[in-house]
């Protein structure tokens, strides 16, 4: 793992900059074809919109950006510009709010070809200077694709069938001499559709960076209830899902060969399930956990109907933290509101004696962020077991030059 990276204060990551006077309407007309938008260079990104409008504003989905994100119109033209000082390596999802004749509408940036899907729609993506989609998230024709099988597992705990998509490695075999570790991911369909999970797995397995394992992608019905420290959900995972899979597939079994993970509320479900069944999973993946109340500086959520069970679980865990796994990988975007909660949860988990790593990225609460850090998290979680083949690592990405190593090896920037 890399040394600790000194991340700037999340509240002051981005600043508004003056427009470059060289970006005249004629120059912009040419740049549409030569480079596209946003224009990015060292620590600078210029967003553009062309068309009739009363105002144009950039909308983002996190923290760290200035309040004033209104575009400025280039006099005598229909060009609108906004220039921001973005840290190198930033990945920023956004939309544009365009107001015309008193009517406002949200749109994707029509001049930006990069977009990201999520369960609620699509956003445009600004790839700041120094950011690139990591190689494990890109299709590699040399990586044999794994197999996917869909099934529904009847749950007495939840009183319903639970949809599960199984990922089986390309060389999967039911023969008894083959045995596989197990990874279970909450919000499974979203990991597959929005975090390129199958591509990431294909690439990591092909390069020997993770074992050939079986992955169960599980989906909730009432997510904000089932994932908020719900005893029924924990019982389904530990007493129904794991036994079912281990009785029907050639899995190694045992805590050391099981990993449980999830993002946002799925990370809460992961930790709360492990807390209820501390001998069940040896490895945990917690991505942008919605750990309300982890920090004394965090405000108790106003929507108590949704957040109260999470807040109460976090308070109980803080008061009596226990070792619930052998290894824990946490990740979070620096530009999301949950960064304070995750930074606060890191030492609480570490104090139990568990090896815990917190990986941070210059991103928000997005599936793209979680995708990008999967390729760091899974090899670390499985670095000590079940990897008999030669390892062929990717070329390591370089840290953006505005970050300075500061020494303790606890936090990594991905």
VOGU-3710 file (C-alpha; in Angstrom, 3 decimals, decimal comma):
1> xxxxxxxxxx> 0,000/0,000/0,000  1,082/3,563/-0,587  1,991/5,943/2,236  -0,652/8,169/3,700  -1,720/10,958/1,369  -2,355/14,406/2,811  -5,786/15,217/1,400  -6,725/18,922/1,424  -9,622/20,104/3,590  -12,739/18,754/1,824
11> xxxxxxxxxx> -14,559/22,038/2,390  -11,989/23,998/0,342  -10,996/21,648/-2,452  -12,245/23,717/-5,383  -12,175/27,442/-6,075  -13,735/29,599/-8,742  -11,204/31,165/-11,121  -11,353/34,110/-13,477  -12,111/33,274/-17,091  -9,213/33,159/-19,511
21> xxxxxxxxxx> -9,592/36,224/-21,794  -8,043/34,213/-24,608  -11,198/32,065/-24,741  -13,039/34,273/-27,230  -16,137/33,119/-29,065  -14,069/32,329/-32,173  -11,604/30,256/-30,153  -14,434/28,393/-28,438  -16,028/27,634/-31,817  -12,787/25,939/-32,839
31> xxxxxxxxxx> -12,196/24,128/-29,525  -15,552/22,372/-29,779  -14,039/20,313/-32,579  -10,399/20,239/-31,510  -10,722/19,293/-27,836  -14,271/19,223/-26,551  -15,352/20,359/-23,092  -14,675/20,739/-20,254  -11,225/22,071/-21,084  -8,815/20,630/-18,527
41> xxxxxxxxxx> -5,227/21,476/-17,719  -3,048/21,487/-14,627  -5,431/22,286/-11,712  -7,915/24,036/-14,027  -11,194/22,999/-15,669  -13,339/25,265/-17,862  -16,950/24,233/-18,426  -18,922/25,595/-21,366  -22,481/25,785/-22,598  -23,675/27,166/-25,913
51> xxxxxxxxxx> -27,235/28,314/-26,493  -29,882/30,823/-25,674  -30,421/31,070/-21,916  -31,064/33,505/-19,101  -28,605/31,707/-16,841  -26,577/28,507/-16,620  -25,422/26,902/-13,398  -23,350/23,821/-12,576  -24,953/21,403/-10,123  -22,801/18,847/-8,323
61> xxxxxxxxxx> -23,546/16,199/-5,741  -21,144/16,645/-2,864  -18,988/19,104/-0,951  -15,875/21,146/-1,540  -17,081/23,386/-4,384  -17,816/27,113/-4,072  -21,394/28,299/-3,651  -21,313/30,453/-6,787  -21,308/28,097/-9,756  -23,097/30,389/-12,206
71> xxxxxxxxxx> -21,658/30,506/-15,729  -20,632/33,841/-17,260  -21,841/34,739/-20,727  -19,250/35,774/-23,280  -20,398/39,190/-24,429  -21,772/39,247/-27,959  -22,148/35,458/-28,181  -24,256/32,579/-26,926  -21,287/31,013/-25,111  -21,419/30,558/-21,318
81> xxxxxxxxxx> -18,278/29,665/-19,312  -17,286/28,636/-15,800  -13,664/28,038/-14,739  -12,816/26,115/-11,577  -9,573/25,241/-9,887  -9,878/21,450/-9,585  -7,213/19,323/-7,863  -5,443/17,102/-10,351  -6,941/13,621/-10,390  -10,484/14,779/-9,629
91> xxxxxxxxxx> -13,470/12,949/-11,066  -16,543/15,207/-10,804  -20,104/14,181/-11,665  -22,412/17,082/-12,454  -25,405/18,391/-14,380  -26,290/21,795/-15,799  -29,265/23,874/-14,738  -30,286/25,966/-17,726  -32,887/28,714/-17,223  -34,671/30,251/-20,203
101> xxxxxxxxxx> -37,818/32,385/-20,182  -38,117/31,784/-16,455  -38,165/28,002/-16,837  -35,309/25,879/-15,453  -34,324/22,413/-16,583  -31,580/19,988/-15,589  -29,571/18,506/-18,416  -26,383/16,593/-19,002  -23,586/18,676/-20,465  -24,193/18,498/-24,251
111> xxxxxxxxxx> -20,529/19,308/-24,972  -19,103/16,574/-22,723  -18,977/13,010/-24,105  -18,249/11,433/-20,711  -21,200/10,309/-18,633  -21,977/7,980/-15,761  -25,139/6,027/-15,108  -26,614/5,593/-11,661  -29,869/4,148/-10,287  -31,581/7,533/-10,741
121> xxxxxxxxxx> -30,366/8,478/-14,226  -27,161/9,843/-15,720  -24,652/12,580/-14,959  -21,897/14,181/-16,980  -18,372/13,466/-15,753  -15,500/15,931/-15,664  -12,199/14,085/-15,863  -9,786/16,603/-14,419  -6,130/16,719/-15,418  -4,453/13,558/-14,128
131> xxxxxxxxxx> -7,613/11,446/-13,856  -8,110/8,355/-15,990  -10,448/5,407/-15,608  -8,230/2,783/-13,946  -7,174/-0,145/-16,116  -9,050/-2,730/-14,041  -12,333/-0,993/-14,964  -11,703/-1,147/-18,733  -12,592/-4,066/-20,944  -9,540/-6,211/-21,683
141> xxxxxxxxxx> -10,074/-8,756/-24,479  -7,377/-10,914/-22,875  -9,425/-11,317/-19,675  -11,776/-14,312/-19,952  -15,270/-13,173/-18,946  -16,875/-14,771/-15,940  -20,299/-16,388/-16,058  -23,440/-14,895/-14,538  -26,358/-16,894/-13,206  -29,560/-15,453/-11,754
151> xxxxxxxxxx> -31,537/-17,109/-9,016  -33,984/-16,305/-6,231  -33,324/-17,624/-2,744  -36,350/-17,989/-0,526  -35,817/-16,197/2,771  -37,782/-17,014/5,894  -36,126/-14,107/7,679  -37,340/-11,579/5,087  -40,439/-13,557/4,120  -39,754/-13,249/0,414
161> xxxxxxxxxx> -37,535/-14,558/-2,352  -34,304/-12,565/-2,608  -32,870/-12,037/-6,114  -29,203/-12,989/-6,361  -26,904/-12,788/-9,372  -23,942/-15,128/-9,155  -20,616/-14,324/-10,778  -18,616/-17,470/-11,502  -14,988/-17,212/-12,686  -14,364/-18,166/-16,300
171> xxxxxxxxxx> -12,708/-21,456/-15,302  -15,419/-22,353/-12,778  -15,948/-26,069/-12,243  -18,284/-28,074/-10,028  -15,697/-30,825/-9,690  -14,878/-31,531/-6,015  -11,180/-30,720/-6,361  -12,101/-27,080/-7,069  -12,913/-24,848/-4,122  -13,605/-21,121/-4,213
181> xxxxxxxxxx> -13,776/-18,283/-1,672  -17,002/-16,265/-1,534  -17,645/-12,534/-1,906  -21,124/-11,153/-1,172  -21,994/-7,604/-2,286  -25,070/-5,609/-1,313  -26,897/-3,625/-4,028  -25,623/-6,224/-6,449  -27,418/-5,086/-9,588  -26,080/-1,558/-9,096
191> xxxxxxxxxx> -22,518/-2,873/-8,703  -22,939/-4,781/-11,967  -24,643/-2,005/-13,944  -22,977/1,115/-12,565  -19,600/0,007/-11,153  -18,509/-2,375/-13,943  -18,098/-5,053/-11,283  -17,946/-7,991/-13,687  -15,262/-6,240/-15,773  -13,253/-5,426/-12,644
201> xxxxxxxxxx> -13,495/-9,047/-11,476  -12,526/-10,424/-14,897  -9,421/-8,238/-15,007  -8,307/-8,800/-11,421  -8,738/-12,579/-11,692  -6,977/-12,708/-15,063  -3,952/-10,922/-13,622  -3,863/-13,055/-10,499  -4,484/-10,063/-8,245  -7,422/-11,783/-6,557
211> xxxxxxxxxx> -8,359/-15,446/-6,276  -10,865/-17,072/-8,549  -13,896/-16,556/-6,374  -17,662/-16,796/-6,515  -19,472/-13,492/-6,063  -23,088/-13,199/-4,925  -24,659/-9,880/-5,941  -27,746/-9,418/-3,749  -30,584/-6,936/-4,093  -32,913/-5,552/-1,418
221> xxxxxxxxxx> -36,607/-4,811/-1,683  -36,899/-2,056/0,948  -33,303/-0,881/0,937  -33,445/1,873/3,544  -35,088/-0,504/6,008  -33,303/-3,773/5,300  -29,842/-2,201/5,212  -30,293/-0,037/8,343  -29,106/-2,571/10,954  -32,088/-4,827/10,298
231> xxxxxxxxxx> -31,838/-8,102/12,213  -33,887/-9,861/9,545  -31,450/-8,922/6,810  -28,440/-9,999/8,875  -30,141/-13,331/9,577  -30,836/-13,816/5,871  -27,184/-13,240/4,941  -25,615/-15,315/7,713  -28,150/-18,071/8,266  -29,754/-18,479/4,847
241> xxxxxxxxxx> -27,658/-17,076/1,996  -24,226/-18,336/3,066  -25,456/-21,854/3,991  -27,407/-22,098/0,732  -24,427/-21,127/-1,412  -21,982/-23,329/0,490  -24,304/-26,329/0,188  -24,859/-25,899/-3,561  -21,465/-24,678/-4,799  -17,881/-25,889/-4,269
251> xxxxxxxxxx> -16,943/-23,137/-1,823  -14,090/-23,301/0,673  -16,252/-22,220/3,600  -15,112/-20,682/6,852  -14,694/-17,034/7,790  -11,290/-16,661/6,129  -12,808/-17,559/2,759  -15,782/-15,200/3,066  -15,927/-11,473/2,315  -18,952/-9,200/2,723
261> xxxxxxxxxx> -19,222/-5,745/1,219  -21,388/-2,844/0,166  -21,593/0,880/-0,487  -23,442/3,658/1,342  -26,317/1,991/3,227  -24,903/-1,286/1,903  -21,760/-0,619/3,935  -23,918/-0,128/7,026  -25,607/-3,461/6,299  -22,168/-5,042/5,914
271> xxxxxxxxxx> -20,797/-3,805/9,231  -24,010/-4,391/11,180  -24,305/-7,949/9,839  -20,689/-8,640/10,774  -21,330/-7,167/14,227  -24,245/-9,538/14,752  -22,244/-12,511/13,383  -18,604/-11,708/14,255  -17,278/-15,160/13,342  -18,927/-15,335/9,913
281> xxxxxxxxxx> -16,827/-13,070/7,643  -13,056/-12,661/7,677  -12,973/-9,718/5,241  -15,158/-6,638/4,935  -15,459/-4,016/2,192  -17,043/-0,744/3,383  -17,429/1,836/0,597  -18,653/5,310/1,598  -20,464/3,943/4,611  -23,442/6,021/5,764
291> xxxxxxxxxx> -22,167/5,913/9,332  -24,341/8,688/10,741  -23,024/9,939/14,066  -19,551/8,414/13,785  -17,936/11,803/14,347  -18,760/14,135/17,216  -18,794/16,900/14,609  -21,465/15,164/12,532  -25,005/16,490/12,868  -27,658/13,954/13,790
301> xxxxxxxxxx> -29,784/13,391/10,655  -33,115/15,175/10,590  -35,032/12,346/8,868  -35,159/10,119/11,922  -37,483/7,561/10,349  -34,744/6,571/7,901  -31,582/7,381/9,839  -32,470/6,558/13,444  -31,611/2,822/13,214  -28,266/3,655/11,584
311> xxxxxxxxxx> -27,464/6,372/14,100  -28,317/4,075/17,004  -26,194/1,245/15,589  -23,211/3,553/15,123  -23,565/4,880/18,670  -23,663/1,347/20,093  -20,626/0,330/18,061  -18,697/3,436/19,123  -19,498/2,763/22,761  -18,403/-0,872/22,581
321> xxxxxxxxxx> -16,335/-1,515/19,416  -15,507/-5,151/18,760  -13,386/-7,084/16,294  -15,831/-8,354/13,670  -13,463/-9,491/10,888  -9,810/-10,128/10,152  -9,365/-7,332/7,576  -11,405/-4,251/6,663  -11,018/-2,018/3,618  -12,878/1,285/3,779
331> xxxxxxxxxx> -13,155/3,739/0,909  -14,719/7,153/0,476  -14,784/10,120/-1,863  -13,211/13,274/-0,460  -15,937/15,356/-2,134  -18,882/13,598/-0,490  -20,623/14,529/2,723  -19,835/11,123/4,279  -16,085/11,753/4,328  -16,165/12,992/7,943
341> xxxxxxxxxx> -18,115/9,944/9,104  -15,761/7,538/7,367  -12,632/9,265/8,638  -14,114/9,094/12,147  -15,055/5,411/11,809  -11,558/4,422/10,663  -9,807/4,751/14,071  -12,808/3,223/15,850  -12,507/0,078/13,752  -8,722/0,067/13,933
351> xxxxxxxxxx> -8,777/0,271/17,748  -10,346/-3,205/17,860  -7,111/-4,697/16,518  -8,409/-5,286/13,001  -6,137/-4,249/10,109  -8,117/-1,392/8,553  -7,250/0,682/5,481  -9,123/3,788/4,375  -8,801/4,551/0,650  -9,805/8,047/-0,460
361> xxxxxxxxxx> -10,447/9,351/-3,954  -11,059/12,834/-5,352  -14,653/11,968/-6,158  -18,110/12,056/-4,616  -20,724/9,568/-3,423  -20,774/7,842/-6,809  -20,643/4,414/-8,343  -17,681/5,582/-10,398  -15,756/6,244/-7,196  -16,611/2,809/-5,820
371> xxxxxxxxxx> -15,665/1,170/-9,138  -12,297/2,905/-9,211  -11,405/1,749/-5,689  -12,586/-1,856/-6,146  -9,348/-2,614/-7,963  -7,384/-1,509/-4,902  -9,694/-2,914/-2,233  -10,129/-6,501/-3,413  -6,420/-7,262/-3,984  -5,635/-5,875/-0,515
381> xxxxxxxxxx> -8,398/-7,860/1,140  -7,242/-11,094/-0,488  -3,502/-10,385/-0,530  -2,690/-13,176/1,919  -4,717/-16,123/0,648  -6,075/-18,209/-2,218  -3,798/-16,854/-4,973  -1,786/-19,733/-6,426  -1,168/-18,180/-9,846  1,462/-15,727/-11,058
391> xxxxxxxxxx> 0,586/-12,127/-10,308  0,741/-9,619/-13,180  -0,078/-6,239/-11,672  -1,281/-3,210/-13,570  1,092/-0,309/-13,924  0,478/1,651/-10,714  -1,080/5,083/-11,226  0,965/8,015/-9,998  -0,384/10,179/-7,188  -1,444/13,663/-8,318
401> xxxxxxxxxx> 1,409/16,064/-7,680  -0,611/18,298/-5,360  -0,624/15,522/-2,716  2,255/15,019/-0,313  3,151/11,740/1,403  2,911/12,204/5,146  3,905/8,899/6,509  1,829/6,431/8,517  0,599/4,133/5,775  -3,019/4,099/6,970
411> xxxx> -4,815/6,037/4,210  -4,326/5,577/0,488  -5,426/7,692/-2,414  -6,822/5,725/-5,334
//
